[in-house]
Amino acid sequence: MPGTATPLPRVHRDVVSFVRRSTRMNASQQRNWEAHHTEWIVPLAHRATTTSVAAGQPFDPDAIWGRTAPLWLEIGTGNGEACAAIAGRHPEVNYLGFEVFKPALASALGLIARAGLTNVRLAEVDGIDALRHWIPAGSVERIFTFFPDPWHKARHHKRRLVNPDTATLVASRLRPGGSWHLATDWADYAEQMREVLDHRDDLVNAHRDGDGWAPRDPARPVTRFEQRGLDAGRTIRDLVYRRVPPTPPGR
């Protein structure tokens, strides 16, 4: 029929651990973005969705940081509180944070700029997709996942970031002996993390000889998410898992 638009093909969207909120920034965030995004934000090409990462893009530390150094990643940097604190204590590492919410990234840029950190880079993408399509296997020293969305309702548990598929992906990106540090203030999610991760062949609980829970890392600041949990009387649980070296063929 003349004048009728042809419907666009529907985009297949994978189940992800987040829902995009408004990208509207306040005045301070807008200033941070305009002043600093060219210095600290890594521009990545996308597939059909704006938080995805197109395959085939080289991961080049020399181009991104101007050096090769141990690589630490944070999945979900939020407003950058943990990112700025940990990277500030460890200038010897290349620190890369993934975050899907642009206003949060803009706030993180302000913290990083005020601290004068040269070892941090951020990317406005889904961290899991970045691991899958951009980060090389066996290249990461440490991965941090602090206070991921708990997705309380049982029907939404499939959206939780920590699941068997994600664990396999994370383990494949860690170098042998590298670690995945997680923290949550929700008891049922902490137990689910243990159920998913404690009996794997590629990851081992670094505190398995105790009660399995890791002590709080003093390098991690009390973020607003953690404070909200503490104010509500919830117990903060930390976990650390280390990458088990692959078994040589024939053994």
C-alpha positions, 0 to 999 in steps of 0.5 A: 500500500502506498505510503505504508512504512516497511516494518523494521526486522525485530532485533533479537535481544539476549537475556541481560542482567540490567534494564536501561534507565534514562540516559538523561544527565544532570548538569554536573554529569554533563560537564564531566562527560564533555570535559573527560569522555575523550580521555577515559572512555574507550569508543567501541563499535556495537551490534544492533543494540547500543550496549553490545560489542561488535566482534572483531575489534582488537584489544590493544593495551598499548593503544588504550593505555599507552602501555602493557600492564596487568589487566583488572576489569570491573563489571558494573562500575556504577558511579565509579566509587570502587573503580577510583579507589582500587585503581588509585591504590594500584597505579601499576595495573591497567583498570577497565570498567564496564557500565551501561548507564551513561549518567553513572559513567559521567559521575565516574569520570568526575571521580577519576579526573579529580583523582588524576588517575591515568590507569583507568579506562571505561566503556559504555557497554555490557561487561559480559558482552565485552568479555565475550566479543572483545577481551582475549582469553587468558588475559585478565588478572582480576575481575570485580563484580560488586553488588550486581542487581539481585533480581529478587523475583524468582521469575527474574532469577534468570537475569542474575549476572552470576550463572553457569554460562557467565562463570564459564566465560569469566573463567576463560578470560582469567589467566591461570591464578587470576581471580574473580571477586564478588560482593552482594548484600542479598543473602539468597544471591550470595548463596546462589553464587556459592551454588554456581561457583563452588563446585566448578573445575575451572574456578576454586573458592580462595577461602574454601579452607574456611567457611568459604566467605572472603574477608572484606577487601580494605581496598573496596570503599563502602559504596552507596549500594553497600551502605544502603544494604548496611542501613537495611541491616543486611550482611555483606558477603564477599567471595573470591574465586581463582582460575584453576590452570587447565589440565594438560592434554593426556592427563 
